Amino acid sequence: MTKRFTTRPEDGGHGQRLQGGSAAPILSRTPIRMKDSSRLIGGRYQILREIAAGGMGTVYEAKHNLSQKTVALKVLHPHVARDDASRQRFLREVSAPAQIGHPGICDVYDAGFDTQDGSIFIAMELLEGETLRSALERGSPRLDQLYDIFDQLLDSLAAAHAKGIVHRDLKPENVFLTTKRDGSVGVKLVDFGIVTDGDADDEGRNVTQAGTAMGTPRYMSPEQATNARDVNAASDVWAVGVMLYEALAGEVPFDGPSPTVVVVHVITSSHRPLQGLAPTAPPALVALVDRCLSKKPEDRPADAGALRAELRRARAQTGTGAGIAPRAAPPRTREFSNTTGPMTPAATAPSPVPAGPTGATPPSFAASASSKEPTHGGGGLKWILLGGGGLLAILGLGALTLGVLFATGAFSDSTGQVRIQSNVVSGEIFVDGASRGPLTMGRILELPVGPRQMEARIAGAVVAQAAVEVLGGELVDVDLSSVNQRIPGLLGPGDDRTEDGKYVDRYQFVWRAGQNVHIEVVGNGLDTYLYVRFPDGSMHENDDADGLDAGFDFTVPSPGTYEIMASTYSPGESGPYELVVRAL
């Protein structure tokens, strides 16, 4: 049957035919959000809606099928769950809150394995409110709010430090703000995925991968960036200092165009004086923030309890007035994300924060000022990234730096490093046929010297491949970008459905304006149907590529994320298909 080609804006506007033709898509496959999703995760959790998604996993609002309790269900992607280090980090997020037992830390109710697809899940407290990041983007808190928020944050963190647990990834995205019944701001600390604790063995296996620095670059202490095993409570104090600085000044103390450059500044540069950026900030508070950002851990407050006591003394010197804190601009968006993972020029997407819709009014922060352009010392620094736990060697620093390099064994004749350049998201890297874990732009692998065959795979399909010669003690780039992709899929029972009962899979592509793209769902006897959701929310449909197949060509009208949904013409149809995306 031949059916008419249509493109229908979702708001009911007039359809228009799309034309065109080059694409270098960035692809990720995530579960589609449908009202009638019936599969129980772990045999007991009904998915209600998707809250957030990242490279490691997805967070859903879900309901326990027996107790009917609503939770935030964090599900680790199956391909990530197969990686031992990622799995251990994920499960640490279960144990840390239980060990600490503090009401200011997001509670964890349950965890387990889903036998249907091999994924791991955590059932967590569903929080209502927003992250500190979202609040800061609207402007700076009033001074009394700032003191209240950080006092509560440090109370939770002090409980963790008292148990010997170090968070290691404190940042505004992991501080959640709620509204209490009396209208005041409540604070919850989330995401203990890369904590350290007293149970670590002598080699620190519970927090590092061969000494790889874990954390978020802008909030990472110098010692955490240079020696992943040399981290204690003082590193968390540094991160709190960065957040205080950001709340007062409207910018982070160390920034740059890539994670590597940021860490260079963290290790070698002094931060811009806070007093100059926030001239009305109380001197006692400014002095305390400066101490938190001391390069030497011993020069900072020892832990969160000590910092909380000093913050309270600074507040007492300031007075209890509710005056407006210095104006703050939202932090500038960089080309790299505040990711949590190996300290490479880019890593997986951030671990999503459990959050639910809220009818409560978010904390009211002062209006934002115009953006400031951060300035950093050390302009024109030359740097190289070497092995040995992410150590950054700054050229021109003299014998001391070289001595540290040789002492850590950063140079090696038997191994070299390969940095991944790719437009593929949520895939796997394979080297000589063996999986090396998640594929992320900028990820660095240490490999034996010699010729290596590298592949990018999605759902088992090879979407890009390259041959590379690994050189001893050197860093080389390898391009695993995919222009032409053929992704196998299967529609049938167990999949999500549209409201009219069609099975459906969803894919996401990020394209630049002007690219010419061919999309096709090849059914091999299955009467397929294609939906494309544009970044502006408009929906375009097609069922007339060739016979039973669906597809069309178009020129990307605007940059952004395009959602491709592969489905069938009639409800209840099932079978295999292949999604084809290629440049024209």
C-alpha positions in Angstrom: 0.0 0.0 0.0 1.3 3.5 -0.9 0.6 6.1 1.7 1.0 9.8 1.5 4.2 11.5 2.7 3.4 14.0 5.5 5.2 16.3 7.8 2.9 17.4 10.5 3.9 20.1 13.1 2.8 18.8 16.5 0.8 22.0 17.2 -1.5 21.2 14.3 0.0 23.7 11.8 0.2 23.1 8.1 2.6 20.4 7.0 5.5 21.1 4.7 7.7 18.8 2.7 11.3 18.5 3.9 14.1 18.3 1.4 17.8 18.3 1.3 20.8 16.2 1.8 25.3 15.8 4.9 25.1 14.5 8.3 27.5 13.7 11.1 25.0 12.7 13.8 25.6 12.2 17.4 23.6 9.3 18.5 22.2 8.0 21.8 19.4 5.5 22.3 17.2 6.0 25.4 13.9 4.5 26.5 10.9 6.4 25.1 8.6 8.2 27.5 5.1 6.8 27.0 2.2 6.8 29.4 1.4 3.1 29.1 4.9 1.7 29.8 4.0 -1.6 31.5 7.3 -3.4 32.1 8.4 -3.7 35.8 12.0 -2.8 36.4 13.5 -5.5 38.7 10.0 -7.1 38.8 8.6 -4.4 41.1 8.9 -0.8 39.8 6.5 0.7 37.3 7.9 3.5 35.2 5.8 6.7 35.4 8.0 9.2 33.5 11.6 10.0 32.7 13.2 12.7 34.9 16.8 12.9 33.4 19.2 11.0 31.3 23.0 10.9 31.0 25.8 8.8 29.6 25.8 6.4 32.6 22.0 5.9 33.0 18.5 7.3 33.3 16.5 8.5 36.3 12.7 7.8 36.2 9.8 8.6 38.5 8.6 5.2 39.3 6.1 3.4 41.7 6.6 0.2 43.6 4.0 -2.2 42.4 3.1 -3.5 45.9 3.6 -0.6 48.3 2.7 2.1 45.7 5.5 4.2 47.0 6.7 6.8 44.5 10.5 6.9 44.1 13.3 8.2 41.9 14.6 5.1 40.1 18.1 5.4 38.8 18.9 2.8 36.2 22.4 2.1 34.9 22.6 1.4 31.2 23.3 -2.3 30.6 26.5 -1.7 28.6 27.8 0.5 31.5 26.7 -2.1 34.1 29.1 -4.6 32.4 32.0 -2.4 33.4 33.3 -3.4 36.9 34.4 0.0 37.9 31.2 1.7 36.8 29.1 -0.9 38.6 31.1 -0.6 41.8 30.7 3.2 41.7 27.0 2.9 41.1 26.5 0.5 44.0 28.6 2.7 46.4 25.8 5.2 45.9 23.6 2.7 47.8 25.9 2.0 50.7 27.1 5.5 51.5 23.8 7.1 52.5 22.9 4.1 54.6 26.3 4.3 56.5 25.9 8.1 57.1 22.3 8.1 58.2 21.7 11.8 58.0 18.3 13.5 57.0 20.2 15.9 54.8 21.4 13.2 52.5 19.1 11.7 49.8 17.8 8.4 51.1 18.2 5.1 49.2 15.4 2.6 49.7 16.3 -0.3 47.4 18.7 -1.6 44.8 18.9 -4.6 42.5 19.5 -6.1 39.1 16.9 -6.2 36.3 17.1 -9.8 34.9 15.4 -8.8 31.6 18.3 -6.6 30.3 21.1 -6.8 32.9 20.8 -3.2 34.1 21.3 -2.2 37.7 18.9 0.1 39.5 18.6 2.2 42.7 15.3 3.3 44.2 15.9 6.7 45.9 14.0 9.4 47.7 12.0 11.4 45.1 13.0 15.0 45.9 10.8 18.1 45.0 12.6 21.3 44.3 15.6 22.2 42.3 19.4 22.0 42.3 21.6 24.7 43.6 22.9 25.1 40.0 19.4 26.0 38.8 19.0 28.5 41.7 22.3 30.1 41.0 21.5 30.5 37.3 18.7 32.9 38.4 21.2 35.0 40.4 22.8 35.1 43.8 21.1 34.2 47.1 20.6 36.7 49.8 23.4 36.6 52.3 21.2 35.0 55.0 20.1 32.3 52.5 23.7 31.7 51.5 24.6 31.1 55.1 21.5 28.8 55.7 22.2 26.7 52.6 25.8 26.1 53.3 25.3 25.5 57.0 22.9 22.7 56.2 25.1 21.4 53.4 28.1 21.3 55.8 26.0 19.6 58.5 25.3 16.7 56.1 28.9 16.6 54.9 30.2 16.7 58.4 28.2 13.5 59.2 29.8 11.8 56.2 33.3 13.0 57.2 32.7 11.7 60.7 32.2 8.2 59.2 35.4 8.6 57.2 33.4 9.1 53.9 34.6 11.7 51.4 32.1 12.7 48.7 34.7 13.7 46.0 32.2 15.2 43.6 30.6 18.2 45.4 29.1 20.7 43.0 25.9 22.7 42.7 24.3 19.9 40.6 24.6 17.6 43.6 23.1 20.0 46.1 19.3 19.9 46.0 17.1 22.7 47.4 13.7 22.0 48.8 11.1 24.2 50.5 10.2 23.2 54.1 6.8 23.5 55.5 7.7 26.8 57.2 8.8 28.2 53.9 12.5 28.1 54.6 15.1 26.4 52.3 16.0 22.8 52.9 19.1 21.2 51.6 19.8 17.6 50.4 23.1 16.2 49.4 23.0 13.7 46.5 25.2 11.4 44.4 27.7 9.6 46.5 28.8 7.5 43.5 32.6 8.2 43.8 33.0 8.4 47.5 36.1 7.3 49.4 35.8 5.6 52.7 37.8 3.8 55.4 37.3 0.5 53.7 39.5 1.3 50.7 42.4 -1.0 50.3 46.0 0.2 50.2 45.7 0.7 46.4 42.5 2.6 46.7 40.7 0.2 44.4 37.3 1.4 45.6 37.6 4.8 44.1 40.2 4.8 41.3 41.0 3.1 38.1 44.7 2.9 37.9 45.0 6.2 39.7 42.6 8.0 37.3 41.3 11.2 38.8 37.6 11.1 39.3 35.4 14.2 39.9 34.3 17.4 38.2 37.1 19.7 36.9 35.9 23.1 38.1 35.3 21.7 41.6 38.3 19.4 41.9 41.1 20.1 44.4 44.7 20.2 43.2 45.6 17.0 45.0 42.5 15.2 43.6 43.5 16.2 40.1 47.1 15.1 40.4 46.9 12.0 42.7 43.5 10.3 42.8 44.5 8.3 45.8 45.6 11.3 47.9 42.2 12.6 48.7 40.7 13.3 52.1 38.0 15.6 53.6 40.1 18.6 52.7 39.2 18.0 49.1 35.5 18.3 49.9 36.3 21.5 51.7 38.0 22.9 48.5 34.8 22.0 46.5 32.6 23.8 49.1 35.0 26.8 48.8 34.5 26.8 45.0 30.7 26.8 45.4 30.8 29.7 47.9 33.1 31.6 45.6 30.7 31.0 42.7 27.6 32.0 44.8 29.3 35.3 45.7 31.1 36.2 42.5 28.9 34.7 39.8 31.8 32.7 38.3 34.0 29.8 39.4 37.5 30.6 40.5 39.1 28.4 37.8 37.7 27.9 34.3 38.8 27.2 30.7 37.8 25.8 27.3 38.4 22.2 28.3 38.6 20.0 31.4 42.4 19.7 31.0 42.9 23.4 30.8 40.7 23.9 33.9 42.8 21.4 35.9 46.0 23.2 34.7 44.6 26.4 36.3 43.6 24.6 39.4 47.1 23.2 40.0 49.2 26.2 38.9 47.2 29.5 39.0 45.9 31.7 41.8 42.2 32.4 41.8 41.1 36.0 41.1 40.7 37.8 44.4 37.1 37.4 45.6 37.0 40.8 47.2 37.5 42.4 43.8 34.6 40.4 42.2 32.3 40.8 45.2 33.3 44.0 46.9 30.3 44.0 49.3 30.9 40.5 50.6 31.8 40.4 54.3 35.6 40.3 54.8 35.3 37.4 57.2 33.5 35.3 54.7 35.9 36.3 51.9 38.9 35.3 54.1 37.2 31.9 54.8 36.6 31.2 51.1 40.2 32.1 50.3 41.4 29.6 53.0 39.2 26.9 51.5 41.0 27.5 48.1 44.5 27.1 49.5 46.6 24.9 47.3 47.9 22.9 50.3 45.2 20.8 52.0 46.7 21.5 55.4 46.1 25.2 55.0 42.3 24.6 54.6 39.8 23.8 57.4 40.4 20.2 58.2 36.9 18.9 57.3 33.3 19.9 57.0 32.7 20.1 60.7 35.6 22.6 61.1 34.4 24.6 58.1 30.9 24.8 59.4 32.2 26.2 62.7 34.2 28.8 60.9 31.3 29.7 58.7 29.1 30.2 61.7 31.8 32.5 63.3 31.9 34.5 60.0 28.1 34.8 60.1 28.2 36.1 63.7 30.7 38.7 62.7 28.5 39.7 59.7 25.3 39.9 61.7 22.0 38.2 60.9 20.5 40.7 58.5 18.9 39.5 55.3 20.8 41.8 53.1 21.4 41.0 49.4 24.6 39.2 48.7 26.8 40.7 46.0 25.2 40.4 42.5 26.1 37.2 40.7 25.8 36.2 37.1 25.0 32.7 36.0 28.2 30.8 35.2 29.1 30.8 31.6 28.3 27.7 29.6 31.4 26.1 28.2 31.8 23.6 25.4 32.5 20.8 27.8 30.1 19.6 30.5 30.5 19.4 34.3 30.8 15.7 34.0 31.7 13.1 36.6 34.1 10.4 35.5 37.7 9.9 34.4 39.5 13.2 34.2 39.9 13.4 30.5 39.0 16.3 28.1 35.5 15.0 28.0 33.6 12.2 29.8 30.2 10.8 30.2 27.2 12.9 30.9 26.7 13.9 34.5 24.9 11.6 36.8 21.3 12.8 36.8 19.9 14.2 40.0 16.7 12.6 41.3 14.0 15.2 41.2 10.3 15.4 40.9 7.9 18.0 39.9 7.1 20.5 42.6 4.3 22.9 43.3 6.4 24.6 45.9 7.9 28.0 45.1 11.7 27.6 44.6 14.0 29.7 46.8 13.9 33.3 45.7 17.3 34.5 44.7 18.4 38.0 43.7 18.2 39.0 40.0 21.3 38.1 38.0 23.8 40.7 36.8 25.3 40.6 33.3 27.8 37.9 32.6 31.4 38.5 33.6 34.3 37.3 31.5 36.6 35.2 33.8 40.2 36.0 33.8 42.9 33.6 35.0 46.5 33.8 35.7 49.0 31.7 33.8 47.9 33.0 30.4 49.8 31.4 27.5 50.7 28.3 29.6 51.9 25.4 27.5 50.7 22.0 28.8 50.7 18.3 27.9 48.6 15.5 29.3 50.5 12.5 30.4 49.7 9.1 32.0 50.1 8.1 35.6 46.7 8.9 37.0 45.9 12.0 34.9 49.0 14.0 36.0 49.3 17.3 34.2 52.8 18.4 33.5 53.3 22.1 32.9 56.1 22.8 30.5 58.6 25.3 31.9 58.1 24.6 35.6 61.6 23.3 36.0 63.2 20.3 37.6 60.6 19.9 40.3 57.9 19.1 37.8 60.1 16.8 35.9 61.1 15.0 39.1 57.4 14.4 39.9 56.9 13.1 36.3 59.7 10.6 36.5 58.8 9.5 40.0 55.2 8.6 39.0 56.3 6.8 35.9 54.4 9.0 33.5 56.7 8.1 30.6 56.5 4.6 29.4 58.0 2.8 26.4 55.6 -0.1 26.5 52.3 1.8 26.5 50.9 4.9 24.8 47.6 6.8 25.0 44.9 7.2 22.5 42.3 10.0 22.7 38.9 9.4 21.2 37.4 11.9 18.8 33.8 10.8 18.0 30.3 12.1 17.4 28.8 8.8 18.7 27.1 8.9 22.1 26.1 6.0 24.3 28.2 3.5 22.3 31.0 1.2 23.3 34.7 1.3 22.4 36.3 -2.0 21.2 40.0 -2.4 20.8 41.2 -5.5 18.9 37.7 -7.0 19.4 37.6 -6.5 23.2 35.3 -4.0 24.9 36.9 -1.1 26.6 33.8 0.4 28.1 31.7 3.5 27.2 32.5 5.6 24.2 32.8 9.3 25.1 34.3 12.2 23.2 37.8 13.0 24.5 38.2 9.8 26.5 41.8 8.7 26.8 42.8 5.0 26.8 46.2 3.6 27.7 47.1 0.8 25.3 50.1 -1.4 24.6 52.3 0.0 21.8 51.8 -1.3 18.3 49.0 -1.4 15.7 45.4 -1.5 17.1 42.0 -1.8 15.5 39.4 0.3 17.2 35.6 0.3 16.7 32.6 2.2 17.9 29.6 0.0 18.4 26.0 0.7 19.3 23.7 -2.3 20.2 26.4 -4.6 18.8 26.5 -2.8 15.4 29.8 -1.3 14.3 29.1 2.3 13.4 32.7 3.6 13.0 36.2 2.0 12.9 39.8 3.1 12.6 43.3 1.6 12.7 45.8 3.4 14.9 49.5 3.0 15.7 50.0 3.3 19.5 53.4 5.0 20.2 55.3 4.5 23.5 54.9 7.4 25.9 52.9 9.5 23.4 49.3 10.7 23.1 47.7 10.2 19.6 44.2 11.1 18.5 41.9 8.6 16.7 38.7 9.6 14.9 35.7 7.3 15.5 33.1 9.6 14.0 30.3 8.0 12.2 28.6 9.6 9.1 26.7 6.5 7.9 25.0 4.4 10.5 22.9 1.3 10.3 21.4 0.4 13.6 19.5 -2.9 14.0 16.4 -2.9 16.2 13.5 -5.1 17.2 9.9 -4.0 17.9 7.7 -6.2 19.9 6.4 -7.2 23.4 8.4 -5.7 26.2 8.9 -2.4 24.2 7.2 0.8 25.1 4.2 1.8 23.1 2.6 4.9 21.7 -0.8 6.0 23.0 -2.5 4.2 20.1 -0.7 0.9 20.9 2.3 0.9 18.5 5.6 -0.5 19.6 8.3 2.2 19.4 12.1 2.7 19.8 13.6 6.2 20.2 17.0 7.5 19.1 18.5 10.9 19.5 20.8 12.8 17.1 22.5 16.1 17.5 22.9 18.0 14.2 24.2 21.3 12.9 22.1 23.6 10.8 22.5 23.0 7.1 23.5 19.3 7.3 21.7 17.1 4.7 20.4 13.9 6.3 18.7 10.7 5.0 16.7 8.8 7.6 15.0 5.4 6.8 13.5 2.6 8.8 13.9 -0.6 6.8 11.4 -3.2 7.9 12.4 -6.3 6.0 8.7 -7.1 5.6 7.5 -5.1 8.6 5.4 -2.0 7.7 7.4 0.6 9.5 6.5 4.2 10.5 8.9 7.1 11.2 8.5 10.0 13.6 11.0 12.9 13.9 10.7 15.4 16.7 12.5 18.7 16.0 14.2 20.8 18.7 11.3 23.3 18.6 8.9 20.5 19.5 7.3 20.0 16.1 6.6 16.5 15.1 7.1 15.2 11.5 5.9 11.8 10.3 6.5 9.5 7.3 5.4 6.2 6.0 6.5 6.3 2.3 10.2 5.7 1.7 10.0 2.5 -0.4 7.1 0.1 -0.2 6.7 -0.9 3.4 9.7 1.2 4.6 9.5 4.7 6.1 11.9 7.5 5.6 12.8 10.9 4.1 15.6 13.3 3.3 15.9 16.8 4.7 18.2 19.7 5.4 18.6 20.4 9.1 16.9 23.7 9.7 18.4 24.5 13.1 21.0 23.1 15.4 20.0 20.9 18.3 18.8 17.4 19.3 16.4 15.6 17.0 14.5 12.6 18.3 14.0 9.8 15.8 11.2 7.3 16.7 11.0 4.0 14.8 7.6 2.4 14.9 5.0 0.5 12.8 2.1 1.6 10.6 -0.5 -0.4 12.6 -0.8 -1.0 16.4 0.5 -4.4 17.6 2.8 -5.1 14.7 6.2 -6.5 15.6 9.5 -7.6 14.1 13.1 -6.6 13.3 14.1 -3.4 11.5 17.2 -1.4 10.7 17.5 2.3 11.2 19.6 3.9 8.5 21.0 7.4 8.9 23.5 8.8 6.4 24.8 12.0 4.9 23.7 13.0 1.5 
